[in-house]
Amino acid sequence: MSGQPKRQKVLAELQRLAATVEVDTPLAYVELMLESGDTLLEVCSRLAFVVGERVYPGAVQRLLIEEAGGMDQLSRRLNDARRKGAATLAEESKTIADACDPTPGAVAKARAQGDARLRLAEAFDRATFGAKAAGITIDIGQLHLAALRQVNAAHLAARASVDAALLTPSTEPDYEISES
């Protein structure tokens, strides 16, 4: 590993940051940050500031895989942390809206920032923050068949009335007798 100085710097910085917030491991630090509403990209930005070069989320995940016990476990733990952080993101959107200056530009910016946080909250915890779908099911095929049946019934009714008029004997003759 001595041939990977960037990896060593990132790992050392994660360990240092973990100690500053009194958690035991780099993974626990990342989980805490995600639970606080940060994104993995924001964690990487903090790391990049200290390391002095860009740190990619995939690289951080690769560092944490062993600690988590595999990729599946890491994904589960990070997703659980994001789900816990969804409420923080939703609350931040309210804070942003409340702190907004009443100018059109500031309002537009606050709306965009709040909406972005709400979309993240929805993505991270769909059960709590997702749009509730109405319980309506529409079967287009059944609607089409019902419409065809209705048209067919109207056509048959019209045809029956025409047939009835043609087949009903008239009591009046269809000719006239003229006296010339």
Secondary structure, 3 states (H helix, E strand, C coil): CCCCHHHHHHHHHHHHHHHHCCCCCHHHHHHHHHHCCCCHHHHHHHHHHHHCCCCCHHHHHHHHHHHHCCHHHHHHHHHHHHHHHHHHHHHHHHHHHHCCCCCHHHHHHHHHHHHHHHHHHHHHCHHHHCCCCCCCCCCHHHHHHHHHHHHHHHHHHHHHHHHHHHHCCCCCCCCCCCCC
